[in-house]
Amino acid sequence: MAVTKPTIIDVRCEAAASIGCSSISTRRSRGRVKGVGSIGFRALIGLGVISAQFMAVGGATANATQGKTTLALAEKALLVKSDFPKSWTSTKSSNNNSSFPGAAQLARCIGVPESVVTSNPPTAYSPEFDSSNHLLSVDDSVSIYPSAKAASADFSSLANLKTPTCLTSVLNGPAKASLQKELGTASIVGKIVVSRVLATYFAPRGANITMLMRVKSQGVQLDFTLIIVDYVKGNQEQTVTLISVVTGFPAALAKQLTTDAVSLIR
């Protein structure tokens, strides 16, 4: 029996299909997460500042003392606007420093040193890339670790079989109040769920996690999906973040972007 290949990475919550897109205005104001490495950063990358209609998408700040040479190397390995469809736009990041709650609990649950969760190597960050309807967004970052072993440890913490369950527990436990505070007047509805997407959607030899969260703001509930795809070569780590609101992320575009990204690190 023939099976139709899916064209959308769709891991939405059940009610997402009932929310209309045409009247939704999503204005994003990216914030950067301070002093958070590894999966700690990845867990918070989508929890920044609330705009008038919706929520922000965040990144992370690198060490202020990082060397210019190291950052220049990382910046050359970032996705650029020409990697995206012509209708997409790019927006320069703003700064809004936060910290990740629950780092110690997360490290214990996975079984790694806390320093792996809170590591903060020199890192370069791309602008935020957005689709014309603002329902899709992509961020990219490249971190340069002091050694291949350190980069591998960070990658392994994301790839660990325990990580989705552990992150779900942390984000719905004591850390949830801190996350809710980050959202200001908006509110998290129900449970934050962390899982994985089939690796075949992305370039080979990566690791991914997916966060599913429903947010209510000014009477409107929106489901947002945040997919983190990570790659390591030597002491370099490339992290691509695919965000979709209401709709799923196009599989072909996800494959193309992650393929482009992993080819840029040496």
GIFENTA-V192019 format. One record per run of one state. SS is the DSSP state (A for helix, B for strand, O for the rest). FROM is the first residue (numbers start at 0). TO is the last residue. If there is no record, write none. Layout:
ss=SS from=FROM to=TO
ss=SS from=FROM to=TO
This chain:
ss=O from=0 to=6
ss=B from=7 to=8
ss=O from=9 to=12
ss=A from=13 to=17
ss=O from=18 to=29
ss=B from=30 to=32
ss=O from=33 to=36
ss=A from=37 to=43
ss=O from=44 to=56
ss=B from=57 to=59
ss=O from=60 to=66
ss=A from=67 to=74
ss=O from=75 to=79
ss=A from=80 to=82
ss=O from=83 to=87
ss=B from=88 to=90
ss=O from=91 to=101
ss=A from=102 to=109
ss=O from=110 to=112
ss=A from=113 to=116
ss=O from=117 to=120
ss=B from=121 to=124
ss=O from=125 to=126
ss=B from=127 to=129
ss=O from=130 to=134
ss=B from=135 to=143
ss=O from=144 to=146
ss=A from=147 to=158
ss=O from=159 to=161
ss=A from=162 to=170
ss=O from=171 to=173
ss=A from=174 to=181
ss=O from=182 to=185
ss=B from=186 to=194
ss=O from=195 to=197
ss=A from=198 to=200
ss=O from=201 to=205
ss=B from=206 to=216
ss=O from=217 to=218
ss=B from=219 to=232
ss=O from=233 to=234
ss=B from=235 to=244
ss=O from=245 to=247
ss=B from=248 to=249
ss=A from=250 to=263
ss=O from=264 to=265
